[in-house]
Amino acid sequence: MTIHHDWDKAGSARLAAPKMAWFAVDGHAPISNPAPRGKRLFDVSLALVLLVPLSILMGAVALMTLIRQGRPIFYSAERMRAPGQPFRQWKFRTMIPENEDFGATGAHKHWRITPWGHFLRRTRIDELPQLFNILKGDMSFVGPRPPLREYVERFPAVYSQVLKSRPGVTGLATLIYHRHEDRILARCKSAEATELAYYRRCLPAKLKIDLIYQRHRDLRLDLWIMWNTVKIVLGYKDERPRRRGRS
């Protein structure tokens, strides 16, 4: 899902700030595990291995996107890898461009998603160009989804913890909350309703899950997240997976 916010256009005065009191206990930020040893080496090695077969697929997708949708082939947007560290995130374009675009992608924007774009989103093939973001060091395979600058600047204390992990192509919040978020936003029929729903309901929930990941991150958890993401993409599971030993 593509998110882009313009607080002036959305009427930031009307957006009641989500409660973030849960973030700090007794004035202290939640504890986070150190980054797993060898994670960066794992990311680079796997990205290089995947680029060999997937480069053919990406070339074919780029050609089909050009034929079916025209230019631009790619969608590029500023995201943050850490406070004060922006980068350009790359995807295959899935929507009809619009100059005055802002706000979360709710039902009011569904008309802009092309038939080809629906396929790319459903299969998550639109995310493949992020392999180059991984090689560059801006992203990881697993981590919090890369946020917009305005969120990082609006909630610096939370994001200073969340972005201790490189942003990920997938992550615990994506795995657990993505389908629920889509259902919430699918009921929003206007830009304002979408903005309020995302800002009040989706963002706090995803930040909480990102902080849970931060406290428990290790290579085994990353592999579990990646494996279950692959199963969902391939259609083996429609609901959020559960870890062993949990009912």
C-alpha positions in Angstrom: 0.0 0.0 0.0 1.3 3.4 -0.9 1.0 6.1 1.7 1.6 9.8 1.2 0.5 12.5 3.5 0.1 16.2 3.2 -1.0 17.5 6.7 -2.0 20.9 5.3 -4.3 19.5 2.7 -5.7 16.8 5.1 -6.5 19.5 7.7 -4.0 18.5 10.5 -6.0 20.4 13.1 -8.9 18.0 12.6 -6.7 14.9 13.2 -6.7 14.0 16.8 -3.3 12.7 17.7 -3.2 8.9 18.4 -2.4 8.2 22.0 1.3 7.2 22.4 1.4 6.9 26.2 1.9 3.2 25.8 5.3 3.9 24.3 7.1 4.9 27.5 6.8 3.2 30.9 8.0 5.3 33.8 9.6 7.7 31.3 11.8 5.0 29.8 11.6 3.7 26.2 10.9 0.0 25.6 14.0 -2.2 25.6 15.2 -3.5 22.2 17.4 -6.4 21.2 20.6 -5.5 19.4 20.6 -6.1 15.6 21.2 -9.8 14.8 24.8 -10.5 14.0 25.3 -11.2 10.3 22.0 -9.7 9.3 23.5 -7.3 6.8 25.6 -10.0 5.3 22.5 -12.2 5.0 20.6 -9.5 3.3 23.3 -8.7 0.7 24.0 -12.4 0.0 20.3 -13.3 -0.4 19.6 -10.2 -2.6 22.4 -11.1 -4.9 21.3 -14.7 -5.2 17.7 -13.6 -5.9 18.7 -11.0 -8.5 20.0 -13.7 -10.8 16.7 -15.4 -11.6 14.4 -12.4 -10.7 16.2 -10.0 -13.0 14.5 -11.9 -15.9 11.2 -11.6 -14.2 11.7 -7.9 -13.4 12.7 -7.2 -17.0 9.5 -8.9 -18.2 7.4 -7.0 -15.6 8.9 -3.7 -16.7 8.1 -4.4 -20.3 4.5 -5.4 -19.5 4.1 -2.3 -17.4 5.3 -0.1 -20.2 3.0 -1.8 -22.7 -0.1 -1.9 -20.5 0.3 1.3 -18.5 2.9 3.4 -20.2 5.5 5.5 -18.4 6.6 5.8 -15.7 7.4 2.2 -15.1 8.6 2.7 -11.5 7.1 4.5 -8.5 9.6 6.3 -6.3 8.9 8.0 -3.0 10.8 9.4 -0.2 10.9 7.2 3.0 13.0 7.3 6.1 15.6 4.7 7.1 16.3 6.5 10.3 15.6 9.9 11.8 17.2 12.5 9.5 18.1 9.8 6.9 15.8 9.8 3.9 16.0 7.5 0.9 14.1 6.7 -2.2 12.0 3.6 -2.1 11.4 1.9 -5.5 8.4 -0.2 -6.7 6.7 -1.0 -10.0 4.0 1.5 -10.6 0.5 0.2 -9.9 -1.7 3.3 -10.0 -2.7 6.0 -12.4 -0.5 9.0 -11.5 -2.2 12.0 -10.0 -0.4 15.3 -9.3 -2.5 16.2 -6.2 -2.2 12.8 -4.6 -2.1 12.6 -0.8 -3.4 10.4 1.9 -3.7 6.6 2.5 -5.0 4.4 -0.2 -8.6 3.8 0.9 -11.6 2.9 -1.2 -11.7 6.4 -2.7 -8.5 5.6 -4.6 -9.3 2.1 -5.7 -10.3 3.4 -9.2 -6.7 4.5 -9.7 -5.3 1.0 -9.3 -5.0 -0.5 -12.8 -5.9 -4.1 -13.5 -2.2 -4.8 -14.0 -1.5 -3.0 -10.8 -4.0 -5.2 -8.9 -2.0 -8.3 -10.1 1.3 -6.8 -9.1 0.0 -5.8 -5.6 -1.7 -9.1 -5.0 1.5 -11.1 -5.8 3.7 -8.4 -4.3 5.8 -8.4 -7.5 5.6 -4.6 -7.3 8.0 -4.8 -4.4 10.8 -6.5 -6.3 12.8 -3.3 -7.2 13.4 -3.0 -3.4 16.1 -5.6 -3.8 18.2 -2.6 -5.0 17.2 -0.7 -1.9 18.5 -3.7 0.1 21.8 -3.8 -1.7 22.3 -0.1 -1.2 21.8 -0.5 2.5 18.6 1.5 2.9 16.4 -1.5 3.6 16.4 -5.1 4.9 14.3 -8.1 4.0 12.7 -7.9 7.4 11.9 -4.8 9.5 9.3 -2.1 10.0 7.8 -0.7 6.8 9.7 2.5 5.8 7.8 5.5 7.1 7.2 8.9 5.7 9.2 11.9 7.0 6.2 13.5 8.6 5.5 10.5 10.8 9.1 10.3 11.9 9.1 14.0 12.7 5.7 13.9 14.4 6.6 10.9 16.7 10.4 11.1 17.0 10.6 9.2 20.3 8.7 6.2 18.9 10.5 6.1 15.6 14.0 6.5 17.2 13.3 3.0 18.6 11.4 1.5 15.6 14.1 2.6 13.1 16.9 1.0 15.1 16.0 -1.8 12.6 16.5 -1.0 8.9 13.1 -0.7 7.2 12.0 -4.0 5.7 10.3 -5.4 2.6 8.2 -7.4 5.0 8.0 -7.4 8.8 6.0 -8.6 11.8 3.5 -5.7 11.5 3.1 -6.4 7.8 2.5 -10.1 8.5 0.0 -9.6 11.3 -1.8 -6.4 10.4 -1.7 -5.9 6.7 -5.0 -7.6 5.8 -6.7 -6.0 8.8 -5.5 -2.6 7.7 -6.7 -3.2 4.1 -10.2 -4.1 5.5 -10.3 -0.9 7.6 -9.3 1.4 4.7 -11.5 -0.4 2.2 -14.5 1.0 4.2 -13.3 4.6 3.9 -15.1 6.4 1.1 -13.3 9.7 1.3 -9.8 11.0 1.7 -10.6 12.5 5.1 -12.1 9.3 6.4 -9.2 7.3 5.1 -6.7 9.7 6.7 -8.5 9.6 10.1 -8.7 5.8 10.1 -5.1 5.3 9.2 -3.9 7.9 11.6 -6.0 6.9 14.6 -6.3 3.1 14.2 -3.7 1.7 11.9 -0.6 3.7 12.7 -0.6 3.1 16.5 -1.3 -0.6 16.1 1.6 -1.1 13.6 4.0 0.9 15.8 3.2 -1.4 18.7 3.9 -4.5 16.6 7.1 -2.9 15.3 8.3 -2.4 18.9 7.4 -6.0 19.8 9.6 -7.0 16.9 12.4 -4.7 18.1 12.4 -6.5 21.5 12.5 -10.0 20.1 14.4 -9.6 16.8 16.8 -12.4 15.9 17.7 -14.3 12.7 15.2 -17.1 13.5 12.3 -14.6 13.9 13.4 -13.0 10.6 13.4 -16.4 8.8 10.0 -17.2 10.3 8.5 -13.9 9.1 10.0 -14.4 5.6 8.7 -17.9 5.3 5.2 -17.0 6.4 5.2 -14.0 4.0 6.1 -16.3 1.1 3.3 -18.7 2.1 0.8 -15.9 2.1 1.9 -14.5 -1.2 1.7 -18.0 -2.8 -1.8 -18.4 -1.4 -1.1 -21.1 1.1 -2.5 -19.1 3.9 -5.0 -16.3 4.0 -5.0 -15.5 7.7 -2.1 -14.3 9.9 0.2 -17.2 10.9 0.8 -18.3 14.5 4.1 -19.3 16.0 4.5 -22.8 17.4 3.2 -23.4 20.9 0.5 -20.7 20.6 -3.1 -21.4 20.2 
